[in-house]
Amino acid sequence: MDLFKTRHFSKKKQYIKSVFLIVFTAVPCFLSVDVIGFRAVALILLLVVSLNAILFDIYPVMLSALLSALIWNFFFIPPILTFHIGTPEDGLMFLMYFAIASINAVLTYKIREYDKEQREEEEKENAIKLYNTLLNSLSHELRTPIATIIGAVDTIKDNDNKLSEDNKKELYSEIETASFRLNRQVENLLNMSRLEAGFIKPKEDWCDVNELIFTAIKRNKEDLLRHSIEFTPNDSLPLFKLDIGLLEQVVHNIIHNALLHTPDNSVIKIEVENIEDTCKITISDNGNGFPINEIETVFNKFYRLNNNIGGTGLGLSIVKGFTEAMNGIVGLENNIKGGAKFTISIPAETTSIDTYGNQ
């Protein structure tokens, strides 16, 4: 982390600020030198030089080291207001001060540069690792639905007169399912790119969360054949002012994750409530839940439950990113009786439907 991002300042600003810190420190020291003594001032000025070494590049730091030595000599070492040094002991102390200040400045700068190089190398390695992981995911997740679509289309083209209507409907259904799957993966990749680039800017509008959840459920209809979803609309729920698109994607991703990773005939339960102007959505299931030691990593990019090869592992990281973009939080815990429970809490302005209708 670049402290105060001072290394991004121009050279001129770095020189000015490093000199200012020395002068700003020297003034109160001069006013209190009778109390603290001129030797203690040397330690204070050395501390400021060290701070400059953390904040700025090497040449402004060396200037501040030289300036601090001259200020200490002129204003603090007897006789004051002159560059003359009264005793050999004070002269030796001045030379030691300048040497220590210079060495301290250089060493601190070198350590900072080394840490910077280490961070850049680590970031590079992580980027390569993420890139390889993404390629491995995409090699399966994108090629499989594309191959399904191409195969189904070729079958229809080559055997159009030989296929019954039921056969055609089945092939069209395969194309539709593969298209939905392909679209979902591309959508996740685009959403993750937006998150990484910091382009997520919530666009708030009045939202009926009951209707939003029905829409998210409908988007997962192709996976509902082997599961069931229980959702009873909360009639007392007000309208919430939040980003409809982001919240719908959050709910959709959690539902899809539950449908993908729970056993057949599992039940997914969705509840919505308003708690102190906070939209709280709970999505739970009666599946197998998550391993306790993996709960902390569930929202990481490319996480897959039990190393499952299905999916790119971006769905839940997008859930976390979108929720936090709306100043909300998302939590995960295992139910006592089995299964997982996701809780989304987003602060939002509220209004009743009647009030909204009269606006």
C-alpha positions as CSV (number, residue, x, y, z in Angstrom):
1,M,0.0,0.0,0.0
2,D,1.4,3.5,-0.9
3,L,1.0,5.6,2.2
4,F,-1.1,8.6,1.2
5,K,0.0,7.8,-2.4
6,T,2.8,10.3,-2.0
7,R,5.1,8.6,-4.4
8,H,2.6,9.6,-7.2
9,F,3.4,13.3,-6.5
10,S,5.6,15.2,-8.9
11,K,9.3,15.6,-7.9
12,K,8.7,19.3,-7.2
13,K,5.8,18.5,-4.7
14,Q,7.9,15.8,-3.0
15,Y,10.8,18.3,-2.5
16,I,8.4,20.9,-1.1
17,K,6.6,18.5,1.2
18,S,9.8,16.8,2.6
19,V,11.3,20.3,3.3
20,F,8.0,21.5,4.9
21,L,7.9,18.5,7.3
22,I,11.4,19.2,8.5
23,V,10.7,23.0,9.0
24,F,7.3,22.3,10.5
25,T,8.9,20.0,13.1
26,A,11.9,22.3,13.8
27,V,9.7,25.2,14.9
28,P,8.0,23.7,17.9
29,C,11.4,22.0,18.8
30,F,13.1,25.4,18.8
31,L,10.4,26.9,21.1
32,S,10.8,24.0,23.6
33,V,14.5,23.3,23.3
34,D,15.1,24.6,26.9
35,V,12.8,21.8,28.1
36,I,13.8,18.9,25.9
37,G,17.4,19.7,25.2
38,F,19.1,20.0,21.8
39,R,20.2,16.4,21.8
40,A,16.6,15.2,22.0
41,V,15.8,17.5,19.0
42,A,18.3,15.4,16.9
43,L,16.2,12.2,17.6
44,I,13.0,14.0,16.7
45,L,14.5,15.3,13.4
46,L,15.8,11.8,12.6
47,L,12.3,10.4,13.1
48,V,10.9,13.0,10.6
49,V,13.7,12.0,8.1
50,S,12.6,8.4,8.5
51,L,9.0,9.4,7.8
52,N,10.1,11.2,4.7
53,A,11.9,8.1,3.5
54,I,8.7,6.1,3.8
55,L,6.7,8.8,1.9
56,F,9.0,10.1,-0.8
57,D,11.7,9.2,-3.3
58,I,15.4,9.1,-2.5
59,Y,16.5,12.6,-3.6
60,P,13.9,14.6,-1.7
61,V,14.7,12.4,1.4
62,M,18.4,13.1,1.1
63,L,17.6,16.8,0.8
64,S,15.6,16.6,4.0
65,A,18.4,14.8,5.8
66,L,20.9,17.5,4.8
67,L,18.5,20.3,5.7
68,S,17.7,18.7,9.1
69,A,21.4,18.5,9.9
70,L,22.0,22.1,9.0
71,I,18.9,23.3,11.0
72,W,20.0,21.3,14.0
73,N,23.5,22.8,13.8
74,F,22.3,26.4,13.2
75,F,19.4,26.6,15.6
76,F,20.2,24.1,18.3
77,I,23.9,23.2,18.7
78,P,25.6,25.9,20.9
79,P,26.4,28.5,20.0
80,I,23.1,28.9,18.3
81,L,22.3,31.0,15.2
82,T,25.7,30.1,13.7
83,F,27.2,27.2,12.0
84,H,30.1,27.2,14.4
85,I,30.2,24.2,16.8
86,G,31.5,25.0,20.2
87,T,33.0,21.7,21.3
88,P,34.6,18.7,19.6
89,E,32.0,16.4,21.3
90,D,29.2,18.4,19.6
91,G,31.1,18.4,16.3
92,L,31.4,14.6,16.4
93,M,27.7,14.4,17.3
94,F,26.8,16.6,14.3
95,L,28.9,14.4,11.9
96,M,27.3,11.2,13.4
97,Y,23.8,12.8,13.1
98,F,24.3,13.6,9.4
99,A,25.8,10.1,8.7
100,I,22.9,8.3,10.6
101,A,20.3,10.5,8.9
102,S,21.7,9.7,5.4
103,I,22.1,6.0,6.1
104,N,18.7,5.8,7.6
105,A,17.1,7.6,4.6
106,V,18.9,5.3,2.1
107,L,18.1,2.1,4.0
108,T,14.5,2.9,4.5
109,Y,14.1,3.8,0.8
110,K,15.9,0.6,-0.2
111,I,13.6,-1.5,2.0
112,R,10.6,0.2,0.6
113,E,11.7,-0.5,-2.9
114,Y,12.4,-4.1,-2.1
115,D,8.9,-4.5,-0.6
116,K,7.5,-2.9,-3.8
117,E,9.3,-5.4,-6.0
118,Q,8.2,-8.3,-3.9
119,R,4.5,-7.1,-4.1
120,E,4.7,-6.7,-7.8
121,E,6.2,-10.1,-8.2
122,E,3.5,-11.6,-6.0
123,E,0.8,-9.8,-7.9
124,K,2.3,-11.0,-11.2
125,E,2.3,-14.6,-10.0
126,N,-1.3,-14.3,-8.7
127,A,-2.3,-12.8,-12.1
128,I,-0.8,-15.8,-14.0
129,K,-2.4,-18.2,-11.6
130,L,-5.8,-16.6,-12.0
131,Y,-5.3,-16.4,-15.8
132,N,-4.5,-20.2,-16.0
133,T,-7.5,-21.0,-13.7
134,L,-9.8,-19.0,-15.8
135,L,-8.5,-20.6,-19.0
136,N,-9.0,-24.1,-17.5
137,S,-12.6,-23.1,-16.5
138,L,-13.5,-21.6,-19.8
139,S,-12.1,-24.6,-21.8
140,H,-14.9,-26.6,-20.3
141,E,-17.6,-24.2,-19.5
142,L,-17.7,-22.4,-22.8
143,R,-16.7,-25.2,-25.2
144,T,-19.3,-27.6,-23.8
145,P,-22.4,-25.5,-24.6
146,I,-21.0,-24.3,-27.8
147,A,-20.3,-27.9,-28.9
148,T,-23.9,-28.8,-27.9
149,I,-25.4,-26.0,-29.9
150,I,-23.2,-26.8,-33.0
151,G,-24.0,-30.6,-32.7
152,A,-27.8,-30.0,-32.4
153,V,-27.8,-27.6,-35.3
154,D,-25.8,-29.9,-37.5
155,T,-28.2,-32.8,-36.7
156,I,-31.2,-30.7,-37.6
157,K,-29.6,-29.5,-40.9
158,D,-28.4,-33.0,-42.0
159,N,-31.5,-34.9,-40.9
160,D,-34.3,-32.4,-41.2
161,N,-36.6,-34.8,-43.2
162,K,-35.8,-37.8,-41.0
163,L,-36.4,-36.2,-37.6
164,S,-39.8,-36.4,-36.0
165,E,-41.3,-33.3,-34.4
166,D,-40.5,-34.7,-30.9
167,N,-36.9,-35.2,-31.9
168,K,-36.7,-31.6,-33.2
169,K,-38.3,-30.2,-30.1
170,E,-35.7,-32.1,-28.0
171,L,-32.8,-30.8,-30.0
172,Y,-34.3,-27.2,-29.8
173,S,-34.5,-27.7,-26.1
174,E,-30.9,-28.7,-25.9
175,I,-29.9,-25.6,-27.9
176,E,-31.9,-23.4,-25.6
177,T,-30.4,-24.9,-22.4
178,A,-26.9,-24.7,-23.8
179,S,-27.5,-21.1,-24.9
180,F,-28.7,-20.2,-21.4
181,R,-25.6,-21.8,-19.9
182,L,-23.3,-20.0,-22.3
183,N,-25.0,-16.7,-21.7
184,R,-24.7,-17.2,-18.0
185,Q,-21.0,-17.8,-18.1
186,V,-20.3,-14.8,-20.4
187,E,-22.5,-12.7,-18.1
188,N,-20.4,-13.7,-15.1
189,L,-17.2,-12.9,-16.9
190,L,-18.4,-9.5,-17.9
191,N,-19.7,-8.8,-14.4
192,M,-16.4,-9.8,-12.9
193,S,-14.6,-7.6,-15.3
194,R,-16.8,-4.7,-14.2
195,L,-16.0,-5.4,-10.6
196,E,-12.3,-5.7,-11.1
197,A,-12.3,-2.4,-13.1
198,G,-14.4,-0.6,-10.5
199,F,-17.1,0.3,-12.9
200,I,-20.0,-0.8,-10.7
201,K,-22.0,2.3,-9.9
202,P,-25.4,1.5,-8.3
203,K,-28.4,3.1,-10.0
204,E,-31.1,3.3,-7.4
205,D,-34.8,3.1,-8.2
206,W,-37.9,2.0,-6.3
207,C,-38.1,-1.8,-6.4
208,D,-40.7,-4.4,-5.4
209,V,-38.4,-7.1,-4.0
210,N,-41.2,-9.7,-4.1
211,E,-41.4,-9.2,-7.9
212,L,-37.6,-9.2,-8.2
213,I,-37.4,-12.6,-6.5
214,F,-40.0,-14.1,-8.8
215,T,-38.0,-12.8,-11.8
216,A,-34.8,-14.4,-10.4
217,I,-36.6,-17.7,-9.9
218,K,-38.0,-17.6,-13.4
219,R,-34.4,-17.1,-14.8
220,N,-33.5,-20.4,-13.2
221,K,-36.5,-22.3,-14.6
222,E,-34.3,-24.7,-16.7
223,D,-32.7,-26.1,-13.5
224,L,-35.9,-26.4,-11.4
225,L,-37.0,-29.8,-12.7
226,R,-35.1,-31.7,-10.0
227,H,-35.6,-29.1,-7.2
228,S,-38.3,-27.0,-5.7
229,I,-38.3,-23.4,-4.4
230,E,-40.5,-22.1,-1.6
231,F,-41.2,-18.4,-1.6
232,T,-44.2,-16.7,-0.1
233,P,-44.4,-13.0,-1.0
234,N,-44.2,-10.7,2.0
235,D,-47.3,-8.5,1.6
236,S,-46.2,-6.0,4.2
237,L,-43.0,-5.3,2.5
238,P,-42.4,-1.7,1.4
239,L,-40.7,-0.6,-1.8
240,F,-36.9,-0.3,-1.5
241,K,-34.8,2.2,-3.3
242,L,-31.8,0.2,-4.6
243,D,-30.2,-1.1,-7.8
244,I,-32.7,-3.6,-9.3
245,G,-30.3,-5.1,-11.7
246,L,-27.5,-5.7,-9.2
247,L,-29.8,-7.2,-6.6
248,E,-31.6,-9.5,-9.1
249,Q,-28.2,-10.8,-10.2
250,V,-27.2,-11.4,-6.6
251,V,-30.4,-13.4,-5.9
252,H,-30.1,-15.2,-9.2
253,N,-26.5,-16.3,-8.6
254,I,-27.3,-17.7,-5.1
255,I,-30.4,-19.6,-6.3
256,H,-28.4,-21.0,-9.3
257,N,-25.6,-22.1,-7.0
258,A,-28.1,-23.9,-4.7
259,L,-29.7,-25.6,-7.7
260,L,-26.3,-26.7,-9.0
261,H,-24.8,-28.0,-5.8
262,T,-27.7,-29.6,-3.9
263,P,-28.9,-33.1,-4.3
264,D,-32.1,-33.9,-6.3
265,N,-35.4,-33.0,-4.6
266,S,-33.8,-30.4,-2.4
267,V,-35.9,-27.5,-1.3
268,I,-34.7,-23.9,-1.6
269,K,-36.5,-21.5,0.7
270,I,-36.5,-17.7,0.2
271,E,-37.6,-15.1,2.7
272,V,-37.7,-11.3,2.6
273,E,-38.1,-8.8,5.4
274,N,-37.6,-5.2,6.2
275,I,-35.5,-4.6,9.3
276,E,-34.9,-0.9,10.2
277,D,-34.8,0.3,6.6
278,T,-32.7,-2.7,5.6
279,C,-33.7,-5.1,2.9
280,K,-32.9,-8.6,4.3
281,I,-33.1,-11.6,2.0
282,T,-32.5,-15.1,3.3
283,I,-31.9,-18.0,0.9
284,S,-31.5,-21.4,2.5
285,D,-31.6,-25.0,1.3
286,N,-31.7,-28.5,2.9
287,G,-28.7,-29.8,1.0
288,N,-25.3,-30.8,2.3
289,G,-24.1,-27.3,3.2
290,F,-20.4,-26.2,3.0
291,P,-17.4,-27.7,4.7
292,I,-16.7,-25.6,7.8
293,N,-13.1,-24.9,6.8
294,E,-14.2,-23.6,3.4
295,I,-16.9,-21.1,4.5
296,E,-14.3,-18.2,4.7
297,T,-13.2,-18.8,1.0
298,V,-16.6,-19.4,-0.6
299,F,-16.8,-15.8,-2.0
300,N,-13.3,-15.9,-3.4
301,K,-12.9,-15.9,-7.2
302,F,-12.8,-19.3,-8.8
303,Y,-13.9,-21.1,-5.7
304,R,-15.6,-24.4,-6.4
305,L,-17.3,-26.6,-3.8
306,N,-15.3,-29.8,-3.3
307,N,-13.3,-28.9,-6.4
308,N,-16.3,-29.4,-8.6
309,I,-15.4,-28.8,-12.2
310,G,-18.8,-27.3,-13.1
311,G,-19.0,-23.5,-13.4
312,T,-16.2,-20.9,-13.5
313,G,-16.4,-20.3,-9.8
314,L,-17.3,-16.6,-10.2
315,G,-20.9,-16.7,-9.2
316,L,-20.5,-16.2,-5.4
317,S,-17.6,-13.7,-5.8
318,I,-20.0,-11.6,-7.9
319,V,-22.6,-11.9,-5.2
320,K,-20.2,-10.4,-2.7
321,G,-19.0,-7.7,-5.1
322,F,-22.4,-6.6,-6.1
323,T,-23.7,-6.6,-2.5
324,E,-20.8,-4.5,-1.3
325,A,-21.3,-2.1,-4.2
326,M,-24.7,-1.4,-2.8
327,N,-23.2,-0.9,0.7
328,G,-24.6,-4.2,1.9
329,I,-23.2,-7.3,3.4
330,V,-23.6,-11.0,2.5
331,G,-23.1,-13.8,5.0
332,L,-23.0,-17.6,4.8
333,E,-23.6,-20.2,7.5
334,N,-24.7,-23.8,7.6
335,N,-28.1,-24.7,9.0
336,I,-28.3,-26.7,12.2
337,K,-30.4,-29.3,10.4
338,G,-28.3,-29.3,7.3
339,G,-27.9,-27.2,4.2
340,A,-26.6,-23.7,3.7
341,K,-28.1,-20.3,4.4
342,F,-27.1,-17.1,2.7
343,T,-28.2,-13.8,4.2
344,I,-28.1,-10.5,2.2
345,S,-28.6,-7.2,4.1
346,I,-28.7,-4.0,2.1
347,P,-29.6,-0.6,3.7
348,A,-32.1,1.2,1.6
349,E,-34.6,4.0,1.7
350,T,-38.2,2.7,1.9
351,T,-41.7,3.8,1.0
352,S,-45.1,2.2,1.0
353,I,-46.6,1.1,-2.3
354,D,-49.6,3.5,-1.7
355,T,-47.2,6.4,-1.1
356,Y,-45.2,5.6,-4.2
357,G,-48.4,5.4,-6.3
358,N,-49.4,9.0,-5.3
359,Q,-46.0,10.5,-6.2
